[in-house]
Amino acid sequence: MGWPSGTLLLSEVVLRSGEHHLILVARTNVGDFVMDNLTQAVRTVAVAKSDYKWVRIESSDNPEFWNKIRERI
């Protein structure tokens, strides 16, 4: 409610255990934030990036397409 669909993006990551997992990335005018059901904290991408191996993220233009993440998002 109140969030444009292009600002809330699913992202596939790999946990330290090797398990693939989906997280939600919220793009805002003050930065990108990660919401993960495995933790109660809402973290910046910069803080959360060390917890995951980033694989891909939904396209903000078309959620049917996903973009590979090379090293940083």
PDB file of N, H, CA, C and O in Angstrom:
ATOM      1  N   MET A   1       0.835  -1.170   0.000  1.00  0.00           N
ATOM      2  CA  MET A   1       0.000   0.000   0.000  1.00  0.00           C
ATOM      3  C   MET A   1       0.888   1.244   0.000  1.00  0.00           C
ATOM      4  O   MET A   1       1.624   1.507   0.951  1.00  0.00           O
ATOM      5  N   GLY A   2       0.797   1.991  -1.084  1.00  0.00           N
ATOM      6  H   GLY A   2       0.199   1.777  -1.857  1.00  0.00           H
ATOM      7  CA  GLY A   2       1.555   3.218  -1.170  1.00  0.00           C
ATOM      8  C   GLY A   2       2.949   3.081  -1.739  1.00  0.00           C
ATOM      9  O   GLY A   2       3.634   4.087  -1.924  1.00  0.00           O
ATOM     10  N   TRP A   3       3.389   1.871  -2.021  1.00  0.00           N
ATOM     11  H   TRP A   3       2.833   1.054  -1.871  1.00  0.00           H
ATOM     12  CA  TRP A   3       4.714   1.644  -2.590  1.00  0.00           C
ATOM     13  C   TRP A   3       4.561   1.316  -4.071  1.00  0.00           C
ATOM     14  O   TRP A   3       3.823   0.391  -4.411  1.00  0.00           O
ATOM     15  N   PRO A   4       5.232   2.040  -4.961  1.00  0.00           N
ATOM     16  CA  PRO A   4       5.213   1.662  -6.377  1.00  0.00           C
ATOM     17  C   PRO A   4       5.813   0.264  -6.556  1.00  0.00           C
ATOM     18  O   PRO A   4       6.800  -0.080  -5.905  1.00  0.00           O
ATOM     19  N   SER A   5       5.224  -0.524  -7.425  1.00  0.00           N
ATOM     20  H   SER A   5       4.422  -0.245  -7.954  1.00  0.00           H
ATOM     21  CA  SER A   5       5.669  -1.918  -7.584  1.00  0.00           C
ATOM     22  C   SER A   5       7.133  -2.025  -7.988  1.00  0.00           C
ATOM     23  O   SER A   5       7.785  -3.012  -7.645  1.00  0.00           O
ATOM     24  N   GLY A   6       7.664  -1.052  -8.700  1.00  0.00           N
ATOM     25  H   GLY A   6       7.134  -0.251  -8.978  1.00  0.00           H
ATOM     26  CA  GLY A   6       9.063  -1.102  -9.127  1.00  0.00           C
ATOM     27  C   GLY A   6      10.064  -0.840  -8.017  1.00  0.00           C
ATOM     28  O   GLY A   6      11.271  -0.942  -8.238  1.00  0.00           O
ATOM     29  N   THR A   7       9.581  -0.502  -6.817  1.00  0.00           N
ATOM     30  H   THR A   7       8.600  -0.420  -6.637  1.00  0.00           H
ATOM     31  CA  THR A   7      10.496  -0.228  -5.707  1.00  0.00           C
ATOM     32  C   THR A   7      10.618  -1.394  -4.737  1.00  0.00           C
ATOM     33  O   THR A   7      11.498  -1.390  -3.876  1.00  0.00           O
ATOM     34  N   LEU A   8       9.750  -2.391  -4.862  1.00  0.00           N
ATOM     35  H   LEU A   8       9.035  -2.395  -5.561  1.00  0.00           H
ATOM     36  CA  LEU A   8       9.812  -3.586  -4.020  1.00  0.00           C
ATOM     37  C   LEU A   8      10.160  -4.771  -4.905  1.00  0.00           C
ATOM     38  O   LEU A   8       9.339  -5.235  -5.696  1.00  0.00           O
ATOM     39  N   LEU A   9      11.377  -5.251  -4.761  1.00  0.00           N
ATOM     40  H   LEU A   9      12.044  -4.874  -4.117  1.00  0.00           H
ATOM     41  CA  LEU A   9      11.894  -6.264  -5.676  1.00  0.00           C
ATOM     42  C   LEU A   9      12.335  -7.515  -4.922  1.00  0.00           C
ATOM     43  O   LEU A   9      13.038  -7.426  -3.915  1.00  0.00           O
ATOM     44  N   LEU A  10      11.922  -8.671  -5.411  1.00  0.00           N
ATOM     45  H   LEU A  10      11.351  -8.743  -6.229  1.00  0.00           H
ATOM     46  CA  LEU A  10      12.429  -9.923  -4.866  1.00  0.00           C
ATOM     47  C   LEU A  10      13.846 -10.133  -5.368  1.00  0.00           C
ATOM     48  O   LEU A  10      14.182  -9.761  -6.492  1.00  0.00           O
ATOM     49  N   SER A  11      14.666 -10.728  -4.531  1.00  0.00           N
ATOM     50  H   SER A  11      14.394 -11.030  -3.617  1.00  0.00           H
ATOM     51  CA  SER A  11      16.031 -11.034  -4.928  1.00  0.00           C
ATOM     52  C   SER A  11      16.378 -12.437  -4.460  1.00  0.00           C
ATOM     53  O   SER A  11      16.075 -12.816  -3.328  1.00  0.00           O
ATOM     54  N   GLU A  12      17.013 -13.206  -5.332  1.00  0.00           N
ATOM     55  H   GLU A  12      17.259 -12.898  -6.252  1.00  0.00           H
ATOM     56  CA  GLU A  12      17.483 -14.546  -4.977  1.00  0.00           C
ATOM     57  C   GLU A  12      18.907 -14.431  -4.452  1.00  0.00           C
ATOM     58  O   GLU A  12      19.774 -13.820  -5.078  1.00  0.00           O
ATOM     59  N   VAL A  13      19.125 -15.028  -3.298  1.00  0.00           N
ATOM     60  H   VAL A  13      18.422 -15.525  -2.790  1.00  0.00           H
ATOM     61  CA  VAL A  13      20.445 -15.048  -2.680  1.00  0.00           C
ATOM     62  C   VAL A  13      20.764 -16.482  -2.264  1.00  0.00           C
ATOM     63  O   VAL A  13      19.882 -17.339  -2.214  1.00  0.00           O
ATOM     64  N   VAL A  14      22.030 -16.725  -1.970  1.00  0.00           N
ATOM     65  H   VAL A  14      22.747 -16.029  -2.011  1.00  0.00           H
ATOM     66  CA  VAL A  14      22.447 -18.006  -1.415  1.00  0.00           C
ATOM     67  C   VAL A  14      22.965 -17.724  -0.013  1.00  0.00           C
ATOM     68  O   VAL A  14      23.819 -16.862   0.192  1.00  0.00           O
ATOM     69  N   LEU A  15      22.427 -18.473   0.951  1.00  0.00           N
ATOM     70  H   LEU A  15      21.733 -19.173   0.784  1.00  0.00           H
ATOM     71  CA  LEU A  15      22.847 -18.325   2.336  1.00  0.00           C
ATOM     72  C   LEU A  15      24.197 -18.999   2.551  1.00  0.00           C
ATOM     73  O   LEU A  15      24.658 -19.753   1.695  1.00  0.00           O
ATOM     74  N   ARG A  16      24.822 -18.736   3.673  1.00  0.00           N
ATOM     75  H   ARG A  16      24.447 -18.124   4.369  1.00  0.00           H
ATOM     76  CA  ARG A  16      26.110 -19.363   3.998  1.00  0.00           C
ATOM     77  C   ARG A  16      26.004 -20.886   4.027  1.00  0.00           C
ATOM     78  O   ARG A  16      26.989 -21.586   3.795  1.00  0.00           O
ATOM     79  N   SER A  17      24.809 -21.391   4.312  1.00  0.00           N
ATOM     80  H   SER A  17      24.009 -20.822   4.501  1.00  0.00           H
ATOM     81  CA  SER A  17      24.579 -22.843   4.335  1.00  0.00           C
ATOM     82  C   SER A  17      24.531 -23.441   2.931  1.00  0.00           C
ATOM     83  O   SER A  17      24.556 -24.662   2.772  1.00  0.00           O
ATOM     84  N   GLY A  18      24.462 -22.579   1.911  1.00  0.00           N
ATOM     85  H   GLY A  18      24.442 -21.587   2.040  1.00  0.00           H
ATOM     86  CA  GLY A  18      24.361 -23.032   0.525  1.00  0.00           C
ATOM     87  C   GLY A  18      22.938 -23.083   0.010  1.00  0.00           C
ATOM     88  O   GLY A  18      22.714 -23.376  -1.164  1.00  0.00           O
ATOM     89  N   GLU A  19      21.973 -22.801   0.871  1.00  0.00           N
ATOM     90  H   GLU A  19      22.155 -22.563   1.825  1.00  0.00           H
ATOM     91  CA  GLU A  19      20.562 -22.831   0.505  1.00  0.00           C
ATOM     92  C   GLU A  19      20.172 -21.553  -0.243  1.00  0.00           C
ATOM     93  O   GLU A  19      20.568 -20.453   0.142  1.00  0.00           O
ATOM     94  N   HIS A  20      19.387 -21.713  -1.323  1.00  0.00           N
ATOM     95  H   HIS A  20      19.065 -22.607  -1.636  1.00  0.00           H
ATOM     96  CA  HIS A  20      18.863 -20.554  -2.049  1.00  0.00           C
ATOM     97  C   HIS A  20      17.680 -19.997  -1.264  1.00  0.00           C
ATOM     98  O   HIS A  20      16.919 -20.745  -0.650  1.00  0.00           O
ATOM     99  N   HIS A  21      17.537 -18.670  -1.293  1.00  0.00           N
ATOM    100  H   HIS A  21      18.156 -18.063  -1.791  1.00  0.00           H
ATOM    101  CA  HIS A  21      16.562 -17.994  -0.442  1.00  0.00           C
ATOM    102  C   HIS A  21      16.120 -16.713  -1.142  1.00  0.00           C
ATOM    103  O   HIS A  21      16.908 -16.091  -1.855  1.00  0.00           O
ATOM    104  N   LEU A  22      14.858 -16.315  -0.940  1.00  0.00           N
ATOM    105  H   LEU A  22      14.218 -16.821  -0.361  1.00  0.00           H
ATOM    106  CA  LEU A  22      14.350 -15.052  -1.483  1.00  0.00           C
ATOM    107  C   LEU A  22      14.280 -14.008  -0.377  1.00  0.00           C
ATOM    108  O   LEU A  22      13.867 -14.297   0.746  1.00  0.00           O
ATOM    109  N   ILE A  23      14.690 -12.792  -0.714  1.00  0.00           N
ATOM    110  H   ILE A  23      15.025 -12.556  -1.627  1.00  0.00           H
ATOM    111  CA  ILE A  23      14.576 -11.649   0.184  1.00  0.00           C
ATOM    112  C   ILE A  23      13.853 -10.536  -0.570  1.00  0.00           C
ATOM    113  O   ILE A  23      13.696 -10.602  -1.789  1.00  0.00           O
ATOM    114  N   LEU A  24      13.424  -9.537   0.150  1.00  0.00           N
ATOM    115  H   LEU A  24      13.552  -9.484   1.140  1.00  0.00           H
ATOM    116  CA  LEU A  24      12.766  -8.386  -0.461  1.00  0.00           C
ATOM    117  C   LEU A  24      13.687  -7.182  -0.356  1.00  0.00           C
ATOM    118  O   LEU A  24      14.185  -6.863   0.724  1.00  0.00           O
ATOM    119  N   VAL A  25      13.911  -6.516  -1.477  1.00  0.00           N
ATOM    120  H   VAL A  25      13.507  -6.775  -2.354  1.00  0.00           H
ATOM    121  CA  VAL A  25      14.730  -5.303  -1.503  1.00  0.00           C
ATOM    122  C   VAL A  25      13.793  -4.129  -1.773  1.00  0.00           C
ATOM    123  O   VAL A  25      13.065  -4.116  -2.766  1.00  0.00           O
ATOM    124  N   ALA A  26      13.822  -3.146  -0.880  1.00  0.00           N
ATOM    125  H   ALA A  26      14.413  -3.156  -0.074  1.00  0.00           H
ATOM    126  CA  ALA A  26      13.014  -1.936  -1.041  1.00  0.00           C
ATOM    127  C   ALA A  26      13.937  -0.816  -1.486  1.00  0.00           C
ATOM    128  O   ALA A  26      14.865  -0.444  -0.769  1.00  0.00           O
ATOM    129  N   ARG A  27      13.680  -0.283  -2.666  1.00  0.00           N
ATOM    130  H   ARG A  27      12.926  -0.585  -3.248  1.00  0.00           H
ATOM    131  CA  ARG A  27      14.481   0.822  -3.199  1.00  0.00           C
ATOM    132  C   ARG A  27      13.828   2.136  -2.786  1.00  0.00           C
ATOM    133  O   ARG A  27      12.658   2.379  -3.082  1.00  0.00           O
ATOM    134  N   THR A  28      14.600   2.983  -2.094  1.00  0.00           N
ATOM    135  H   THR A  28      15.550   2.785  -1.854  1.00  0.00           H
ATOM    136  CA  THR A  28      14.074   4.266  -1.640  1.00  0.00           C
ATOM    137  C   THR A  28      15.016   5.376  -2.094  1.00  0.00           C
ATOM    138  O   THR A  28      16.089   5.113  -2.636  1.00  0.00           O
ATOM    139  N   ASN A  29      14.606   6.596  -1.870  1.00  0.00           N
ATOM    140  H   ASN A  29      13.734   6.809  -1.430  1.00  0.00           H
ATOM    141  CA  ASN A  29      15.444   7.726  -2.256  1.00  0.00           C
ATOM    142  C   ASN A  29      16.629   7.912  -1.306  1.00  0.00           C
ATOM    143  O   ASN A  29      17.510   8.726  -1.582  1.00  0.00           O
ATOM    144  N   VAL A  30      16.668   7.179  -0.200  1.00  0.00           N
ATOM    145  H   VAL A  30      15.952   6.518   0.025  1.00  0.00           H
ATOM    146  CA  VAL A  30      17.815   7.254   0.722  1.00  0.00           C
ATOM    147  C   VAL A  30      18.654   5.981   0.717  1.00  0.00           C
ATOM    148  O   VAL A  30      19.582   5.845   1.514  1.00  0.00           O
ATOM    149  N   GLY A  31      18.331   5.052  -0.177  1.00  0.00           N
ATOM    150  H   GLY A  31      17.577   5.163  -0.824  1.00  0.00           H
ATOM    151  CA  GLY A  31      19.112   3.825  -0.302  1.00  0.00           C
ATOM    152  C   GLY A  31      18.226   2.599  -0.415  1.00  0.00           C
ATOM    153  O   GLY A  31      17.001   2.682  -0.321  1.00  0.00           O
ATOM    154  N   ASP A  32      18.870   1.460  -0.619  1.00  0.00           N
ATOM    155  H   ASP A  32      19.865   1.392  -0.695  1.00  0.00           H
ATOM    156  CA  ASP A  32      18.170   0.182  -0.751  1.00  0.00           C
ATOM    157  C   ASP A  32      18.214  -0.551   0.583  1.00  0.00           C
ATOM    158  O   ASP A  32      19.244  -0.585   1.257  1.00  0.00           O
ATOM    159  N   PHE A  33      17.068  -1.143   0.953  1.00  0.00           N
ATOM    160  H   PHE A  33      16.232  -1.115   0.406  1.00  0.00           H
ATOM    161  CA  PHE A  33      16.945  -1.836   2.223  1.00  0.00           C
ATOM    162  C   PHE A  33      16.519  -3.280   1.999  1.00  0.00           C
ATOM    163  O   PHE A  33      15.732  -3.572   1.099  1.00  0.00           O
ATOM    164  N   VAL A  34      17.041  -4.178   2.822  1.00  0.00           N
ATOM    165  H   VAL A  34      17.680  -3.941   3.553  1.00  0.00           H
ATOM    166  CA  VAL A  34      16.768  -5.609   2.715  1.00  0.00           C
ATOM    167  C   VAL A  34      15.846  -6.031   3.843  1.00  0.00           C
ATOM    168  O   VAL A  34      16.074  -5.707   5.009  1.00  0.00           O
ATOM    169  N   MET A  35      14.798  -6.761   3.477  1.00  0.00           N
ATOM    170  H   MET A  35      14.613  -7.024   2.530  1.00  0.00           H
ATOM    171  CA  MET A  35      13.907  -7.375   4.449  1.00  0.00           C
ATOM    172  C   MET A  35      13.950  -8.881   4.208  1.00  0.00           C
ATOM    173  O   MET A  35      13.733  -9.357   3.094  1.00  0.00           O
ATOM    174  N   ASP A  36      14.231  -9.605   5.264  1.00  0.00           N
ATOM    175  H   ASP A  36      14.408  -9.218   6.169  1.00  0.00           H
ATOM    176  CA  ASP A  36      14.438 -11.046   5.185  1.00  0.00           C
ATOM    177  C   ASP A  36      13.668 -11.694   6.323  1.00  0.00           C
ATOM    178  O   ASP A  36      13.792 -11.274   7.473  1.00  0.00           O
ATOM    179  N   ASN A  37      12.877 -12.711   6.016  1.00  0.00           N
ATOM    180  H   ASN A  37      12.776 -13.052   5.081  1.00  0.00           H
ATOM    181  CA  ASN A  37      12.095 -13.350   7.070  1.00  0.00           C
ATOM    182  C   ASN A  37      12.950 -14.176   8.034  1.00  0.00           C
ATOM    183  O   ASN A  37      12.423 -14.719   9.006  1.00  0.00           O
ATOM    184  N   LEU A  38      14.236 -14.280   7.788  1.00  0.00           N
ATOM    185  H   LEU A  38      14.664 -13.839   6.999  1.00  0.00           H
ATOM    186  CA  LEU A  38      15.131 -14.983   8.707  1.00  0.00           C
ATOM    187  C   LEU A  38      15.679 -14.072   9.796  1.00  0.00           C
ATOM    188  O   LEU A  38      16.345 -14.541  10.719  1.00  0.00           O
ATOM    189  N   THR A  39      15.408 -12.788   9.698  1.00  0.00           N
ATOM    190  H   THR A  39      14.867 -12.407   8.948  1.00  0.00           H
ATOM    191  CA  THR A  39      15.857 -11.832  10.709  1.00  0.00           C
ATOM    192  C   THR A  39      14.798 -10.761  10.899  1.00  0.00           C
ATOM    193  O   THR A  39      14.034 -10.468   9.980  1.00  0.00           O
ATOM    194  N   GLN A  40      14.751 -10.186  12.072  1.00  0.00           N
ATOM    195  H   GLN A  40      15.372 -10.424  12.818  1.00  0.00           H
ATOM    196  CA  GLN A  40      13.774  -9.132  12.342  1.00  0.00           C
ATOM    197  C   GLN A  40      14.271  -7.762  11.905  1.00  0.00           C
ATOM    198  O   GLN A  40      13.485  -6.820  11.805  1.00  0.00           O
ATOM    199  N   ALA A  41      15.548  -7.644  11.649  1.00  0.00           N
ATOM    200  H   ALA A  41      16.187  -8.408  11.730  1.00  0.00           H
ATOM    201  CA  ALA A  41      16.145  -6.347  11.324  1.00  0.00           C
ATOM    202  C   ALA A  41      15.920  -5.983   9.859  1.00  0.00           C
ATOM    203  O   ALA A  41      16.004  -6.834   8.974  1.00  0.00           O
ATOM    204  N   VAL A  42      15.637  -4.720   9.624  1.00  0.00           N
ATOM    205  H   VAL A  42      15.569  -4.028  10.343  1.00  0.00           H
ATOM    206  CA  VAL A  42      15.651  -4.175   8.266  1.00  0.00           C
ATOM    207  C   VAL A  42      17.029  -3.558   8.099  1.00  0.00           C
ATOM    208  O   VAL A  42      17.418  -2.668   8.856  1.00  0.00           O
ATOM    209  N   ARG A  43      17.774  -4.042   7.088  1.00  0.00           N
ATOM    210  H   ARG A  43      17.458  -4.765   6.473  1.00  0.00           H
ATOM    211  CA  ARG A  43      19.168  -3.613   6.935  1.00  0.00           C
ATOM    212  C   ARG A  43      19.393  -2.988   5.576  1.00  0.00           C
ATOM    213  O   ARG A  43      18.649  -3.246   4.630  1.00  0.00           O
ATOM    214  N   THR A  44      20.421  -2.167   5.484  1.00  0.00           N
ATOM    215  H   THR A  44      21.025  -1.957   6.252  1.00  0.00           H
ATOM    216  CA  THR A  44      20.806  -1.640   4.176  1.00  0.00           C
ATOM    217  C   THR A  44      21.444  -2.761   3.378  1.00  0.00           C
ATOM    218  O   THR A  44      21.921  -3.745   3.943  1.00  0.00           O
ATOM    219  N   VAL A  45      21.453  -2.610   2.073  1.00  0.00           N
ATOM    220  H   VAL A  45      21.066  -1.810   1.614  1.00  0.00           H
ATOM    221  CA  VAL A  45      22.108  -3.603   1.223  1.00  0.00           C
ATOM    222  C   VAL A  45      23.588  -3.695   1.582  1.00  0.00           C
ATOM    223  O   VAL A  45      24.157  -4.787   1.588  1.00  0.00           O
ATOM    224  N   ALA A  46      24.210  -2.563   1.879  1.00  0.00           N
ATOM    225  H   ALA A  46      23.748  -1.676   1.874  1.00  0.00           H
ATOM    226  CA  ALA A  46      25.632  -2.561   2.225  1.00  0.00           C
ATOM    227  C   ALA A  46      25.914  -3.435   3.442  1.00  0.00           C
ATOM    228  O   ALA A  46      26.912  -4.155   3.469  1.00  0.00           O
ATOM    229  N   VAL A  47      25.053  -3.378   4.439  1.00  0.00           N
ATOM    230  H   VAL A  47      24.242  -2.792   4.417  1.00  0.00           H
ATOM    231  CA  VAL A  47      25.237  -4.194   5.647  1.00  0.00           C
ATOM    232  C   VAL A  47      24.905  -5.656   5.364  1.00  0.00           C
ATOM    233  O   VAL A  47      25.608  -6.552   5.832  1.00  0.00           O
ATOM    234  N   ALA A  48      23.845  -5.905   4.604  1.00  0.00           N
ATOM    235  H   ALA A  48      23.274  -5.178   4.223  1.00  0.00           H
ATOM    236  CA  ALA A  48      23.371  -7.269   4.369  1.00  0.00           C
ATOM    237  C   ALA A  48      24.178  -8.036   3.332  1.00  0.00           C
ATOM    238  O   ALA A  48      24.119  -9.265   3.292  1.00  0.00           O
ATOM    239  N   LYS A  49      24.927  -7.335   2.498  1.00  0.00           N
ATOM    240  H   LYS A  49      24.975  -6.337   2.531  1.00  0.00           H
ATOM    241  CA  LYS A  49      25.581  -8.034   1.378  1.00  0.00           C
ATOM    242  C   LYS A  49      26.574  -9.095   1.824  1.00  0.00           C
ATOM    243  O   LYS A  49      26.811 -10.052   1.087  1.00  0.00           O
ATOM    244  N   SER A  50      27.159  -8.955   3.002  1.00  0.00           N
ATOM    245  H   SER A  50      26.966  -8.178   3.601  1.00  0.00           H
ATOM    246  CA  SER A  50      28.123  -9.954   3.457  1.00  0.00           C
ATOM    247  C   SER A  50      27.445 -11.240   3.937  1.00  0.00           C
ATOM    248  O   SER A  50      28.108 -12.268   4.080  1.00  0.00           O
ATOM    249  N   ASP A  51      26.133 -11.196   4.187  1.00  0.00           N
ATOM    250  H   ASP A  51      25.595 -10.362   4.070  1.00  0.00           H
ATOM    251  CA  ASP A  51      25.409 -12.381   4.655  1.00  0.00           C
ATOM    252  C   ASP A  51      24.984 -13.305   3.528  1.00  0.00           C
ATOM    253  O   ASP A  51      24.607 -14.451   3.775  1.00  0.00           O
ATOM    254  N   TYR A  52      25.040 -12.827   2.304  1.00  0.00           N
ATOM    255  H   TYR A  52      25.346 -11.897   2.104  1.00  0.00           H
ATOM    256  CA  TYR A  52      24.517 -13.582   1.175  1.00  0.00           C
ATOM    257  C   TYR A  52      25.490 -13.576   0.001  1.00  0.00           C
ATOM    258  O   TYR A  52      26.370 -12.722  -0.106  1.00  0.00           O
ATOM    259  N   LYS A  53      25.299 -14.559  -0.873  1.00  0.00           N
ATOM    260  H   LYS A  53      24.584 -15.253  -0.786  1.00  0.00           H
ATOM    261  CA  LYS A  53      25.866 -14.482  -2.220  1.00  0.00           C
ATOM    262  C   LYS A  53      24.677 -14.083  -3.099  1.00  0.00           C
ATOM    263  O   LYS A  53      23.718 -14.839  -3.249  1.00  0.00           O
ATOM    264  N   TRP A  54      24.761 -12.897  -3.667  1.00  0.00           N
ATOM    265  H   TRP A  54      25.541 -12.283  -3.545  1.00  0.00           H
ATOM    266  CA  TRP A  54      23.656 -12.369  -4.457  1.00  0.00           C
ATOM    267  C   TRP A  54      23.633 -13.039  -5.829  1.00  0.00           C
ATOM    268  O   TRP A  54      24.664 -13.131  -6.495  1.00  0.00           O
ATOM    269  N   VAL A  55      22.460 -13.506  -6.251  1.00  0.00           N
ATOM    270  H   VAL A  55      21.622 -13.432  -5.710  1.00  0.00           H
ATOM    271  CA  VAL A  55      22.319 -14.232  -7.512  1.00  0.00           C
ATOM    272  C   VAL A  55      21.600 -13.391  -8.558  1.00  0.00           C
ATOM    273  O   VAL A  55      22.153 -13.113  -9.622  1.00  0.00           O
ATOM    274  N   ARG A  56      20.374 -12.985  -8.260  1.00  0.00           N
ATOM    275  H   ARG A  56      19.925 -13.211  -7.395  1.00  0.00           H
ATOM    276  CA  ARG A  56      19.590 -12.203  -9.227  1.00  0.00           C
ATOM    277  C   ARG A  56      18.504 -11.422  -8.504  1.00  0.00           C
ATOM    278  O   ARG A  56      18.160 -11.705  -7.356  1.00  0.00           O
ATOM    279  N   ILE A  57      17.972 -10.420  -9.221  1.00  0.00           N
ATOM    280  H   ILE A  57      18.252 -10.190 -10.153  1.00  0.00           H
ATOM    281  CA  ILE A  57      16.932  -9.554  -8.672  1.00  0.00           C
ATOM    282  C   ILE A  57      15.902  -9.282  -9.757  1.00  0.00           C
ATOM    283  O   ILE A  57      16.225  -9.235 -10.944  1.00  0.00           O
ATOM    284  N   GLU A  58      14.666  -9.104  -9.333  1.00  0.00           N
ATOM    285  H   GLU A  58      14.404  -9.142  -8.369  1.00  0.00           H
ATOM    286  CA  GLU A  58      13.599  -8.770 -10.276  1.00  0.00           C
ATOM    287  C   GLU A  58      13.921  -7.474 -11.003  1.00  0.00           C
ATOM    288  O   GLU A  58      14.551  -6.579 -10.440  1.00  0.00           O
ATOM    289  N   SER A  59      13.497  -7.377 -12.225  1.00  0.00           N
ATOM    290  H   SER A  59      12.984  -8.104 -12.682  1.00  0.00           H
ATOM    291  CA  SER A  59      13.620  -6.125 -12.956  1.00  0.00           C
ATOM    292  C   SER A  59      12.583  -5.143 -12.428  1.00  0.00           C
ATOM    293  O   SER A  59      11.422  -5.505 -12.234  1.00  0.00           O
ATOM    294  N   SER A  60      12.994  -3.911 -12.198  1.00  0.00           N
ATOM    295  H   SER A  60      13.937  -3.617 -12.356  1.00  0.00           H
ATOM    296  CA  SER A  60      12.031  -2.905 -11.732  1.00  0.00           C
ATOM    297  C   SER A  60      11.071  -2.486 -12.842  1.00  0.00           C
ATOM    298  O   SER A  60      10.005  -1.936 -12.565  1.00  0.00           O
ATOM    299  N   ASP A  61      11.439  -2.739 -14.085  1.00  0.00           N
ATOM    300  H   ASP A  61      12.305  -3.186 -14.310  1.00  0.00           H
ATOM    301  CA  ASP A  61      10.585  -2.395 -15.225  1.00  0.00           C
ATOM    302  C   ASP A  61       9.537  -3.464 -15.515  1.00  0.00           C
ATOM    303  O   ASP A  61       8.409  -3.154 -15.899  1.00  0.00           O
ATOM    304  N   ASN A  62       9.925  -4.733 -15.327  1.00  0.00           N
ATOM    305  H   ASN A  62      10.841  -4.985 -15.015  1.00  0.00           H
ATOM    306  CA  ASN A  62       9.027  -5.835 -15.645  1.00  0.00           C
ATOM    307  C   ASN A  62       9.342  -7.002 -14.706  1.00  0.00           C
ATOM    308  O   ASN A  62      10.376  -7.649 -14.871  1.00  0.00           O
ATOM    309  N   PRO A  63       8.474  -7.289 -13.721  1.00  0.00           N
ATOM    310  CA  PRO A  63       8.765  -8.328 -12.748  1.00  0.00           C
ATOM    311  C   PRO A  63       8.830  -9.741 -13.319  1.00  0.00           C
ATOM    312  O   PRO A  63       9.214 -10.676 -12.615  1.00  0.00           O
ATOM    313  N   GLU A  64       8.458  -9.904 -14.590  1.00  0.00           N
ATOM    314  H   GLU A  64       8.146  -9.145 -15.161  1.00  0.00           H
ATOM    315  CA  GLU A  64       8.599 -11.219 -15.215  1.00  0.00           C
ATOM    316  C   GLU A  64      10.045 -11.503 -15.599  1.00  0.00           C
ATOM    317  O   GLU A  64      10.399 -12.644 -15.895  1.00  0.00           O
ATOM    318  N   PHE A  65      10.882 -10.467 -15.595  1.00  0.00           N
ATOM    319  H   PHE A  65      10.594  -9.540 -15.355  1.00  0.00           H
ATOM    320  CA  PHE A  65      12.290 -10.616 -15.945  1.00  0.00           C
ATOM    321  C   PHE A  65      13.153 -10.400 -14.722  1.00  0.00           C
ATOM    322  O   PHE A  65      12.842  -9.582 -13.857  1.00  0.00           O
ATOM    323  N   TRP A  66      14.233 -11.139 -14.664  1.00  0.00           N
ATOM    324  H   TRP A  66      14.487 -11.804 -15.367  1.00  0.00           H
ATOM    325  CA  TRP A  66      15.181 -11.042 -13.554  1.00  0.00           C
ATOM    326  C   TRP A  66      16.551 -10.677 -14.096  1.00  0.00           C
ATOM    327  O   TRP A  66      16.934 -11.119 -15.179  1.00  0.00           O
ATOM    328  N   ASN A  67      17.283  -9.876 -13.350  1.00  0.00           N
ATOM    329  H   ASN A  67      16.972  -9.516 -12.471  1.00  0.00           H
ATOM    330  CA  ASN A  67      18.633  -9.464 -13.735  1.00  0.00           C
ATOM    331  C   ASN A  67      19.654 -10.192 -12.871  1.00  0.00           C
ATOM    332  O   ASN A  67      19.502 -10.275 -11.653  1.00  0.00           O
ATOM    333  N   LYS A  68      20.686 -10.716 -13.507  1.00  0.00           N
ATOM    334  H   LYS A  68      20.809 -10.649 -14.497  1.00  0.00           H
ATOM    335  CA  LYS A  68      21.776 -11.319 -12.746  1.00  0.00           C
ATOM    336  C   LYS A  68      22.514 -10.236 -11.975  1.00  0.00           C
ATOM    337  O   LYS A  68      22.647  -9.102 -12.434  1.00  0.00           O
ATOM    338  N   ILE A  69      22.985 -10.607 -10.807  1.00  0.00           N
ATOM    339  H   ILE A  69      22.877 -11.528 -10.434  1.00  0.00           H
ATOM    340  CA  ILE A  69      23.778  -9.677  -9.997  1.00  0.00           C
ATOM    341  C   ILE A  69      25.220 -10.146 -10.064  1.00  0.00           C
ATOM    342  O   ILE A  69      25.543 -11.266  -9.668  1.00  0.00           O
ATOM    343  N   ARG A  70      26.067  -9.290 -10.561  1.00  0.00           N
ATOM    344  H   ARG A  70      25.804  -8.380 -10.883  1.00  0.00           H
ATOM    345  CA  ARG A  70      27.472  -9.685 -10.700  1.00  0.00           C
ATOM    346  C   ARG A  70      28.190  -9.621  -9.375  1.00  0.00           C
ATOM    347  O   ARG A  70      28.619 -10.652  -8.857  1.00  0.00           O
ATOM    348  N   GLU A  71      28.331  -8.439  -8.817  1.00  0.00           N
ATOM    349  H   GLU A  71      27.982  -7.602  -9.238  1.00  0.00           H
ATOM    350  CA  GLU A  71      29.017  -8.325  -7.538  1.00  0.00           C
ATOM    351  C   GLU A  71      28.254  -7.426  -6.595  1.00  0.00           C
ATOM    352  O   GLU A  71      28.181  -7.695  -5.396  1.00  0.00           O
ATOM    353  N   ARG A  72      27.696  -6.378  -7.115  1.00  0.00           N
ATOM    354  H   ARG A  72      27.755  -6.159  -8.089  1.00  0.00           H
ATOM    355  CA  ARG A  72      26.951  -5.423  -6.294  1.00  0.00           C
ATOM    356  C   ARG A  72      25.619  -5.153  -6.944  1.00  0.00           C
ATOM    357  O   ARG A  72      25.475  -5.292  -8.158  1.00  0.00           O
ATOM    358  N   ILE A  73      24.633  -4.763  -6.138  1.00  0.00           N
ATOM    359  H   ILE A  73      24.750  -4.650  -5.151  1.00  0.00           H
ATOM    360  CA  ILE A  73      23.343  -4.406  -6.723  1.00  0.00           C
ATOM    361  C   ILE A  73      23.122  -2.927  -6.607  1.00  0.00           C
ATOM    362  O   ILE A  73      22.089  -2.420  -7.043  1.00  0.00           O
TER     363      ILE A  73
END
